[in-house]
């Protein structure tokens, strides 16, 4: 996911958060959870949650709104870090090539200087 896509999803998520009810007990606006689930699926965030009960069994259930928002933010943060690493890796290769070229230029200048000295 590119930085622009990540920022677009962050904006969509911010709009959804603004539409959340302000008071406890208010109903969710129509289609809000569906929009949130759609964003979660697009960014690769988990739409399920799990917990361990008293018997040690794992209970899996549909994520709450709070869990979905948290999961989407975490997926977007992970995507941002991956994109930063890609850019850094690209920059590393560019700097490595530039270093090799400057090293070759230094050797060429050294050879030219020795040729000039020996030609006298």
N, C-alpha and C positions, 0 to 999 in steps of 0.2 A: 504494500500500500504506500502510495506517495504521500509526501507531506501535505499537499493540497487536499487529497482525499481525506486524510486524517482530520484536517482542520474543518472540512465540510461536515463530517460526521460529528465533530465536537459542537459545531454550530447547531446541527439538528438536535443533538442531545440537550443543549442549553435551552432550545425552544420548548422541548418536551418538559424539561424541569420547570420552566416558567408556567406551564399549563397545569402543573400538579396542584391539587387542592391545598389551600393554606390552613384549613381547619381540620381537626380530627373528626372523622365520621362523614365528611363530604364524599360524594361519589366521584369516581374518576371520570374525566371527560370521555366522550364516545371515541373509541378507537385509539386511545392513548397507549394502552398496553400493547396493542397490535403494532403500532409504530415503533415502540421501544423494542419489541421482539424482533421486528424487521431490521432495525439498526444492529441489534446484538448479533443476529445471524450474518449480516453483511461484514461486520468487523471480526467475526470469529469468536465472539464472547459467549460464555456458557449461558444457556437459558435454564439450566437446572441447578439446584442446590442440594447439598447432602449434609447429613448429620449422623452421629452415632448415638443410638438409644442406650438405655440402661443395660440392655442385654448384650451390648457390643455389636449389634447389627447395624449395618449402614442403611439409613433411610434416605431415599432420593425423592425429591419433589420439585414441582415447578418453582422457579425462583420468584421471589417477591419483587415489587417495583424497586425497592432499595438495593436488593442484590443485583438486579439487572443493570441499574445505573452504575453500581460499583464495578461490575464485570465489564461493562462497555468502556468505562474509563480505564480500567486496567489493560484491556485489549488495545485501546488507542495509545496508551503510554508505551506498551510493548512494541507496537508498530512504529512509533516515533523513534524508539531506541534502535530498532532494526534499521530504519532508514538512515539514522545518523551513522551507524556502523558501516553501512554501504558507502555513504559519502566519504567517510574517513578512509575506508579501504581504497576507494578510487583515488583519493588524494595521496595516499601513501605510495601507490604505484606511480603516480605522476611525479611525486618528489623523488622517488628512486630513479626514474628515467632521467630526470633533470640532473640529479647528482652524477649519474654515469656520463651524461653528455658533458657536464662541466669538468669531470675528471679527464675525459678524452681531450677536451679543449686545452686543459692544463698540460697534458702530455705533448700535444701538438705544439704548444707554445714553447715548451722545454726543448723539443727536437729542433724547432726553428732557431732558437737561441744558440744551441750547440752547433748547428750548421753554420750560423753567422760567425761564431767564434772560430770554428775550424777553417772557414773560408778565408780568414785574414791572413 
